[in-house]
Amino acid sequence: MLNVAVVDDEAAERARIRACLDYMAGEKGLAFCVDEFSSADSFVIQFERQYDIVFMDIEFPSGMDGMAAARAMRETDETVVLVFVTNMARMAVEGYEVEALDFIVKPVEREPFLLKMSRALSRVVRRAEHYVTLKEGGEMVSLRVKLIRYLEVDGHYVVYHSREGTFSEYSTLAAAEKKLDDPAFVRCDRGCLVNLRMVTHVGKNTCTVDGQEVLIARTQRTQFLRTYAAFLGGAFVEG
């Protein structure tokens, strides 16, 4: 199931895009969950990091325009695939600022749409990320593994320090390490697991992880440095 947002003030254009998606679903055996928004403002207010593809009009009769909405979206989601749908092709070239994949000129027609959609689907596959799910306070939380800075033990809990927030789960570090299943996470202490993607500096007794200093135990230093050197040398393959 792919989650798609269609942001356009014209109901007819939204209907055309939905019809094209329905056709593609039938032809390719895909499934789309489509949310429609009639204004850029309503999209930004309700936006969550849940969409795989966003089709965005640029010009709206009131409120923010599509470029402003795209900028706001990029503040919380850097990877969602963005395609502008517009009758203002000259403005679509500005899409590089918000990392738009492409643009479709109105009125939307099936064949051009299918070509653009094929590109979008290829990008979706490439951006697929590894998530880890943990239980906190009776709720399930899914975190993007690459955005986790480090994990540390706090009593009977493992604390996940992530760019998405700080979360804890009743667990052991060994169990959390197994759940992550990611070679870029390395122990710098018996109670701390660091994401090497986030390490920017290694000192005598500490490493800097996304701007925060984390201690390296004397007993872990040699192995930590060896693994970090292998990581920098490209010995690891990103998932």
C-alpha positions as CSV (number, residue, x, y, z in Angstrom):
1,M,0.0,0.0,0.0
2,L,1.4,3.4,-1.1
3,N,0.1,6.5,0.6
4,V,-0.5,9.4,-1.8
5,A,-1.5,13.0,-1.1
6,V,-3.2,15.1,-3.9
7,V,-3.1,18.8,-3.1
8,D,-5.2,20.9,-5.6
9,D,-8.0,23.4,-5.2
10,E,-9.7,22.1,-8.4
11,A,-11.9,19.1,-7.7
12,A,-11.7,18.1,-11.4
13,E,-7.9,17.9,-11.4
14,R,-7.9,15.9,-8.2
15,A,-10.4,13.5,-9.8
16,R,-8.2,13.1,-12.9
17,I,-5.2,12.2,-10.7
18,R,-7.2,9.7,-8.7
19,A,-8.5,8.2,-12.0
20,C,-4.9,7.8,-13.2
21,L,-3.9,6.2,-10.0
22,D,-6.9,3.8,-10.2
23,Y,-5.9,2.9,-13.7
24,M,-2.3,2.3,-12.7
25,A,-3.4,0.2,-9.7
26,G,-5.3,-2.0,-12.0
27,E,-2.6,-2.3,-14.6
28,K,0.3,-2.9,-12.2
29,G,-1.4,-4.6,-9.4
30,L,-0.6,-1.8,-7.0
31,A,-2.7,-0.4,-4.1
32,F,-2.9,3.3,-3.3
33,C,-4.4,5.1,-0.3
34,V,-5.2,8.6,-1.5
35,D,-5.9,11.7,0.6
36,E,-7.2,14.8,-1.1
37,F,-6.6,18.4,0.0
38,S,-8.3,21.4,-1.5
39,S,-5.8,23.9,-0.1
40,A,-2.1,24.0,0.7
41,D,-2.9,25.3,4.2
42,S,-5.1,22.3,5.0
43,F,-2.4,20.0,3.8
44,V,0.3,21.6,5.9
45,I,-1.9,21.6,9.0
46,Q,-2.7,17.9,8.7
47,F,0.6,16.8,7.3
48,E,2.4,13.8,8.9
49,R,5.4,11.8,7.8
50,Q,3.2,9.1,6.2
51,Y,3.1,9.9,2.5
52,D,5.2,8.2,-0.1
53,I,4.2,10.6,-2.9
54,V,2.7,14.1,-2.9
55,F,1.2,15.7,-6.0
56,M,1.2,19.4,-5.3
57,D,-0.5,22.3,-7.2
58,I,1.5,25.5,-7.1
59,E,-1.1,28.2,-7.4
60,F,-4.1,28.5,-5.0
61,P,-6.7,31.3,-4.9
62,S,-6.0,32.0,-1.2
63,G,-3.6,31.1,1.6
64,M,-0.1,29.8,1.0
65,D,0.9,28.6,-2.4
66,G,2.3,25.1,-3.3
67,M,6.0,26.2,-3.0
68,A,5.4,27.5,0.5
69,A,3.6,24.3,1.4
70,A,6.5,22.2,0.0
71,R,9.0,24.2,2.0
72,A,6.9,23.5,5.2
73,M,6.7,19.8,4.3
74,R,10.4,19.5,3.8
75,E,11.0,20.8,7.4
76,T,9.6,17.6,8.7
77,D,10.1,15.1,5.8
78,E,13.2,15.3,3.6
79,T,12.5,12.2,1.6
80,V,8.8,12.1,0.5
81,V,8.6,12.1,-3.3
82,L,7.2,15.5,-4.5
83,V,5.6,16.1,-8.0
84,F,4.2,19.5,-8.9
85,V,1.0,19.5,-10.9
86,T,0.5,23.0,-12.4
87,N,-0.4,25.1,-15.4
88,M,2.5,27.3,-14.4
89,A,5.4,25.4,-15.9
90,R,7.7,28.3,-15.6
91,M,7.4,28.1,-11.8
92,A,7.9,24.4,-11.6
93,V,11.6,24.8,-12.5
94,E,12.0,26.3,-9.0
95,G,11.2,22.9,-7.7
96,Y,14.9,22.1,-7.1
97,E,14.7,24.3,-4.0
98,V,12.3,21.7,-2.4
99,E,13.8,18.7,-4.2
100,A,10.8,18.1,-6.4
101,L,11.2,15.0,-8.6
102,D,9.2,16.3,-11.6
103,F,6.2,18.3,-12.6
104,I,3.0,17.6,-14.6
105,V,1.3,20.2,-16.7
106,K,-2.5,20.6,-16.3
107,P,-4.9,19.4,-17.4
108,V,-3.6,16.0,-16.2
109,E,-3.6,13.4,-19.0
110,R,-3.1,9.6,-18.5
111,E,0.0,8.9,-20.6
112,P,2.2,11.8,-19.3
113,F,1.0,11.0,-15.8
114,L,2.0,7.3,-16.0
115,L,5.5,8.2,-17.2
116,K,6.0,10.6,-14.3
117,M,4.4,8.1,-11.9
118,S,6.9,5.4,-13.0
119,R,9.7,7.7,-12.0
120,A,8.1,8.5,-8.7
121,L,7.7,4.8,-7.9
122,S,11.3,4.2,-8.7
123,R,12.2,6.9,-6.2
124,V,9.9,5.5,-3.6
125,V,11.7,2.1,-3.8
126,R,15.1,3.8,-3.4
127,R,14.0,5.9,-0.4
128,A,12.5,2.9,1.5
129,E,14.0,2.9,4.9
130,H,14.5,0.5,7.7
131,Y,12.2,1.2,10.7
132,V,12.3,-0.2,14.2
133,T,9.2,-0.5,16.4
134,L,9.3,-0.2,20.1
135,K,6.7,-0.2,22.9
136,E,6.6,2.8,25.1
137,G,3.9,3.4,27.7
138,G,1.5,0.9,26.1
139,E,1.9,2.5,22.7
140,M,3.8,1.4,19.6
141,V,6.3,3.8,18.1
142,S,8.1,3.4,14.8
143,L,11.4,5.1,14.4
144,R,13.6,5.4,11.3
145,V,16.8,3.6,12.1
146,K,19.1,6.0,10.3
147,L,17.8,8.9,12.4
148,I,18.6,7.2,15.7
149,R,21.7,8.8,17.3
150,Y,22.5,6.3,20.0
151,L,20.9,3.9,22.5
152,E,21.7,3.8,26.2
153,V,20.7,1.7,29.1
154,D,18.7,3.3,32.0
155,G,17.9,0.7,34.6
156,H,15.7,-1.9,33.0
157,Y,15.0,0.4,30.0
158,V,16.7,1.1,26.7
159,V,16.5,4.8,25.8
160,Y,16.5,5.6,22.0
161,H,17.9,9.1,21.3
162,S,16.7,10.0,17.8
163,R,16.2,13.1,15.7
164,E,12.6,12.2,15.9
165,G,12.6,12.4,19.7
166,T,13.6,10.4,22.8
167,F,11.8,7.2,23.5
168,S,12.3,4.3,26.0
169,E,11.4,0.6,26.0
170,Y,11.5,-2.0,28.7
171,S,14.3,-4.1,27.2
172,T,18.0,-5.0,27.3
173,L,20.6,-3.5,25.0
174,A,21.3,-6.9,23.5
175,A,17.7,-7.3,22.6
176,A,17.6,-3.8,21.1
177,E,20.8,-4.4,19.1
178,K,19.3,-7.6,17.7
179,K,16.1,-5.8,16.8
180,L,18.0,-3.0,15.0
181,D,19.9,-5.6,12.9
182,D,22.1,-2.8,11.5
183,P,26.0,-3.1,11.4
184,A,26.3,0.7,11.7
185,F,25.3,0.5,15.4
186,V,28.4,-0.2,17.5
187,R,29.0,-0.4,21.2
188,C,31.2,2.4,22.6
189,D,30.4,1.2,26.2
190,R,28.7,-1.9,27.6
191,G,25.6,0.2,28.1
192,C,25.6,2.4,24.9
193,L,25.2,1.7,21.2
194,V,26.2,4.4,18.7
195,N,25.0,5.0,15.2
196,L,28.2,5.4,13.2
197,R,26.3,7.4,10.6
198,M,25.9,10.2,13.1
199,V,29.5,10.2,14.4
200,T,31.4,13.3,13.3
201,H,34.5,13.2,15.6
202,V,36.3,10.7,17.8
203,G,38.4,12.0,20.6
204,K,40.5,10.2,23.3
205,N,37.6,9.1,25.5
206,T,34.6,10.4,23.6
207,C,32.9,10.5,20.3
208,T,30.7,13.3,18.9
209,V,27.3,11.9,17.8
210,D,25.2,14.5,15.9
211,G,26.6,17.2,18.1
212,Q,26.5,15.4,21.4
213,E,29.5,13.9,23.2
214,V,29.2,10.2,24.2
215,L,31.8,8.4,26.3
216,I,33.9,5.6,24.9
217,A,34.9,2.9,27.4
218,R,38.6,2.1,27.5
219,T,37.7,-1.6,27.0
220,Q,35.7,-0.8,23.9
221,R,37.9,1.9,22.3
222,T,40.1,-0.4,20.1
223,Q,37.2,-2.3,18.6
224,F,35.2,0.9,18.2
225,L,38.0,2.6,16.3
226,R,38.5,-0.4,14.1
227,T,34.8,-0.6,13.2
228,Y,34.5,3.1,12.6
229,A,37.5,3.0,10.2
230,A,35.9,0.2,8.3
231,F,32.6,2.2,8.1
232,L,34.4,5.3,6.8
233,G,36.3,3.1,4.3
234,G,33.0,1.9,2.8
235,A,33.1,-1.6,4.2
236,F,29.4,-1.3,5.2
237,V,26.7,-1.4,2.6
238,E,23.7,0.9,3.4
239,G,20.3,-0.8,3.3
